[in-house]
């Protein structure tokens, strides 16, 4: 017979663990890529488990990165809507601020890109390939021009909507 051993108080098996729900993302890579791998469209390099910018070694594999696939399919992961008179009065400055914010973010994160900038009846709409870039653009607009910033994260869809208005 075996004797039952008691575990110290509070160190038993956990029954309250949270289960990570399955989140389907068509653009997420399945499995690991052979390293190094380079995007055949934009030149981003997959090295040491992440996408970076850099020269592609001669023996690198070729693939189309998730950001280029999103751009090709016109399937954004985030939207920024700029409302109010500032989008008309200072159009070039606002676009310049948005593009500069993208450049700063893209240096560190190659998959964070602007897909399109469109003038629509509801305002200037910027679609992105990433969920973090819209927030950064919204914060940059708020810092530069003040105004109101709204963030709406849709966790079920893994999508973000940012609205800035002045």
Buried (B, 14 or more C-beta within 10 A) or exposed (E): EEEEEEEEEEEEEEEEEEEEEEEEEEBEEEEEBEEBBBBEBBBBBBBEEEBBEEEBEEEBEEBEBBBBBBBEEEEBBBBBBBBBEBBEEBEEEBBEBBBEBBEEBBEEBBBBBBBEBEEEEEBBBBBBBBBBBBBBBBBBBBEBBEBEBEEEBEEEEBBBBBBBBB
